[in-house]
Amino acid sequence: MQSGRGNFKHGSPSRQQESVMELEKAARAVRENAYVPYSRFKVGAAVRTPSGTVHAGCNVENAAYPEGTCAEAGAIAAMVAAGETEIVEAYVIADSPRPVPPCGGCRQKLSEFARAETKVILATVSGEVLETTVGALLPGAFRPDDMDRV
């Protein structure tokens, strides 16, 4: 995992940097729409598919507190609703002192649609960034092929 400020080198951004900036922009924007009357903790997430399409989601709380939806789950639901089922890159942002990782359930959801080496960028609104992978977030993930019967 790499940590540091989300600053890029001077000059024209590379294709990879543009990709990350696009995900960041989508996650930051959707984060503002989060419905968080209880925790007041807004989270935004964006995932990119092999087609290059970005799908975003924000957390949505509920008075029946554990029944809310995480930002990552919302982005994945938007992706699936659009007819896509593979994540090639993910970005999660929150207003927190450190980049916060997805909850356990969302780690499993990410692993359902992404490879272990898929990049996940965790960020704060102030610019702290932690780059990791789905596999590092959830080693030993339960995978669909674990249910295959001989």
C-alpha positions in Angstrom: 0.0 0.0 0.0 1.2 3.5 -0.8 0.2 6.5 1.2 0.7 10.2 0.6 -0.8 13.4 -0.7 -2.8 13.2 -3.9 -0.5 15.5 -5.9 0.7 14.7 -9.4 3.9 15.8 -11.1 3.9 19.1 -13.1 3.1 19.0 -16.8 0.5 17.1 -18.6 -1.1 14.3 -16.6 -0.6 10.7 -17.8 -3.5 8.6 -19.0 -3.4 6.8 -15.6 -3.5 10.1 -13.7 -6.4 11.3 -15.8 -8.2 8.0 -15.0 -7.7 8.6 -11.3 -8.7 12.2 -11.5 -11.9 11.2 -13.3 -12.8 8.7 -10.5 -11.9 11.3 -7.8 -14.1 13.9 -9.5 -17.1 11.5 -9.7 -16.6 10.3 -6.1 -16.2 13.8 -4.7 -19.3 15.0 -6.5 -21.6 12.1 -5.5 -20.4 12.3 -1.9 -22.2 15.7 -1.7 -25.5 13.9 -2.3 -25.0 11.4 0.6 -28.0 11.1 2.9 -26.5 11.0 6.3 -28.8 12.6 8.9 -27.6 10.2 11.7 -23.8 9.9 11.3 -23.2 13.1 9.3 -20.4 11.1 7.7 -20.6 11.5 3.9 -18.8 9.0 1.7 -18.5 8.9 -2.1 -17.3 6.0 -4.2 -16.7 5.5 -7.9 -15.8 2.4 -9.9 -14.6 2.1 -13.5 -15.5 -0.8 -15.7 -13.5 -2.2 -18.6 -15.6 -0.1 -21.0 -14.2 3.0 -19.3 -17.6 3.9 -17.8 -17.6 5.4 -14.3 -20.4 4.5 -11.9 -20.7 6.4 -8.6 -22.6 5.9 -5.4 -22.9 7.6 -2.0 -23.9 6.4 1.4 -27.6 6.5 2.3 -28.6 6.1 5.9 -31.9 4.8 7.3 -33.7 5.2 10.6 -33.4 1.4 10.9 -29.6 2.2 11.2 -28.0 -1.1 10.0 -30.2 -1.1 6.9 -28.4 1.8 5.2 -26.4 1.5 2.0 -22.6 2.2 1.8 -21.2 4.3 -1.0 -19.3 1.4 -2.5 -22.4 -0.7 -2.6 -24.3 2.1 -4.3 -21.6 2.4 -7.0 -21.6 -1.3 -7.6 -25.4 -1.3 -7.8 -25.3 1.5 -10.4 -22.7 -0.5 -12.3 -24.9 -3.7 -12.3 -28.0 -1.7 -13.1 -26.2 -0.4 -16.2 -25.5 -3.9 -17.3 -21.8 -4.2 -16.3 -20.2 -6.7 -13.9 -16.5 -6.0 -13.7 -14.6 -3.3 -11.8 -11.1 -2.4 -13.0 -10.5 0.5 -10.6 -12.2 2.0 -7.5 -12.0 5.2 -5.6 -13.5 6.0 -2.1 -13.5 9.4 -0.4 -14.6 10.6 3.0 -14.1 13.6 5.2 -11.9 11.8 7.7 -8.5 12.2 9.3 -7.1 9.3 7.4 -8.2 7.4 4.2 -10.9 5.0 5.4 -11.2 1.6 4.0 -14.5 0.0 2.9 -16.5 -2.0 5.6 -16.2 -5.8 5.5 -19.4 -6.2 3.5 -18.2 -3.8 0.8 -14.8 -5.5 0.7 -16.7 -8.7 -0.2 -18.8 -6.8 -2.7 -15.7 -5.4 -4.4 -14.1 -8.8 -4.5 -17.2 -10.2 -6.3 -16.7 -7.9 -9.2 -12.9 -7.2 -9.2 -9.7 -9.1 -9.4 -7.4 -9.3 -6.4 -4.9 -6.9 -8.1 -7.6 -4.3 -8.9 -6.5 -0.9 -7.6 -8.5 0.8 -4.9 -7.7 4.4 -4.0 -8.9 5.5 -0.6 -8.8 9.3 0.0 -9.8 12.1 2.3 -11.4 15.4 1.2 -8.2 17.1 2.3 -6.0 15.2 -0.1 -4.6 12.2 1.8 -4.4 9.2 -0.4 -3.8 5.5 0.2 -3.5 3.2 -2.8 -4.2 -0.5 -2.2 -5.8 -3.5 -3.9 -8.9 -5.5 -3.5 -6.8 -8.5 -2.5 -4.9 -6.5 0.2 -8.3 -5.3 1.6 -9.7 -8.8 1.7 -7.1 -11.5 1.6 -8.7 -15.0 1.3 -11.9 -13.6 -0.1 -14.9 -15.9 -0.5 -15.2 -16.2 -4.3 -18.0 -17.5 -6.6 -15.8 -20.5 -7.6 -15.7 -21.5 -3.9 -19.3 -22.8 -4.5 -18.4 -24.9 -7.5 -19.2 -28.5 -6.9 -17.4 -31.4 -8.6 
